[in-house]
Each structure stands twice: as structure tokens, then as C-alpha cells.
């Protein structure tokens, strides 16, 4: 998967997970959830956005990787014959 697409998807996942988990916690507060479900709900609603943020950080680090940027710049350069014709 291209690096830029991976970063976009990771960002969308992090944002979506945060919104869904926030809505789920709000629903659990407004409509009292069973006490047996609350620990699972809290761990899930904290863990999913954290996992999304971690994946997004990895994707952004790969996007800013100097090696990848150098390869992109080198691919844009025109091909030139060797001066000694070896």
C-alpha cells in the first residue's frame, strides 16, 4: 500500500474510532449500562483510539522517512549516460 494512502487511512481510522468510542461512552452514561459491561467498555473505548493514534504515528513517520523522500527525488531526475560509457 502506498505510504500516503496508509497515512490517510490511519488518520481516518483514528478519527472514526474516537468519535464512535465517545458516542459509546456517552450512551453508556445516559442509559445506565450493566456493571459487568463497564470495565470492558472502558478498556475498549480507551484502547481503540490509542491503537489508531499509534498506527497513525507509524504511518506519518514512514511518510516523513528521509530515505523514501530521497528515492522519490531520485526517481524524478532524468537519466543521463555515464560520462565514460562503461
C-alpha positions as CSV (number, residue, x, y, z in Angstrom):
1,X,0.0,0.0,0.0
2,X,1.4,3.4,-0.8
3,X,2.7,5.4,2.1
4,X,0.4,8.4,1.6
5,X,-2.7,6.3,1.3
6,X,-1.7,4.4,4.5
7,X,-1.3,7.6,6.4
8,X,-4.7,8.9,5.2
9,X,-6.4,5.6,6.2
10,X,-4.8,5.6,9.6
11,X,-5.9,9.1,10.2
12,X,-9.5,8.3,9.2
13,X,-9.4,5.2,11.4
14,X,-8.2,7.2,14.4
15,X,-10.8,9.9,13.9
16,X,-13.6,7.4,13.4
17,X,-12.6,5.3,16.4
18,X,-12.5,8.4,18.6
19,X,-16.0,9.5,17.5
20,X,-17.5,6.1,17.9
21,X,-15.9,5.4,21.3
22,X,-17.0,8.9,22.5
23,X,-20.6,8.2,21.4
24,X,-20.5,4.7,23.0
25,X,-19.3,6.1,26.4
26,X,-21.9,8.9,26.2
27,X,-24.6,6.3,25.6
28,X,-23.3,4.2,28.5
29,X,-23.6,7.2,30.8
30,X,-27.0,8.3,29.6
31,X,-28.5,4.9,29.6
32,X,-27.0,3.1,32.6
33,X,-25.0,0.1,31.3
34,X,-24.8,-3.1,33.3
35,X,-21.9,-3.1,35.7
36,X,-20.4,-6.2,34.2
37,X,-20.0,-4.5,30.9
38,X,-18.5,-1.2,32.1
39,X,-14.9,-2.5,32.6
40,X,-14.9,-4.0,29.1
41,X,-16.5,-0.8,27.7
42,X,-14.0,1.5,29.3
43,X,-10.9,-0.6,28.2
44,X,-12.3,-0.8,24.6
45,X,-13.2,2.9,24.4
46,X,-9.7,3.9,25.6
47,X,-7.8,1.2,23.7
48,X,-9.2,1.7,20.2
49,X,-8.4,5.4,19.8
50,X,-4.9,4.7,21.3
51,X,-4.3,2.0,18.8
52,X,-5.5,4.3,16.0
53,X,-3.1,7.0,17.2
54,X,-0.2,4.6,17.4
55,X,-0.9,3.4,13.8
56,X,-1.2,6.9,12.6
57,X,2.1,7.9,14.2
58,X,3.8,5.0,12.4
59,X,2.3,5.9,9.1
60,X,3.3,9.6,9.5
61,X,6.8,8.5,10.4
62,X,7.0,6.4,7.3
63,X,5.7,9.4,5.3
64,X,8.5,11.6,6.6
65,X,11.2,9.0,6.2
66,X,14.2,10.7,4.6
67,X,15.1,7.5,2.6
68,X,11.7,7.5,0.9
69,X,11.9,11.2,0.1
70,X,15.4,10.7,-1.4
71,X,14.2,7.9,-3.5
72,X,11.2,10.0,-4.8
73,X,13.6,12.8,-5.7
74,X,16.0,10.5,-7.4
75,X,13.1,8.9,-9.4
76,X,12.2,12.4,-10.7
77,X,15.7,13.1,-12.1
78,X,16.3,12.4,-15.8
79,X,18.5,9.5,-16.8
80,X,21.9,10.6,-18.0
81,X,24.5,8.4,-19.8
82,X,27.7,7.6,-17.9
83,X,30.5,10.0,-18.9
84,X,33.0,7.2,-19.5
85,X,30.5,5.0,-21.4
86,X,31.2,1.9,-19.3
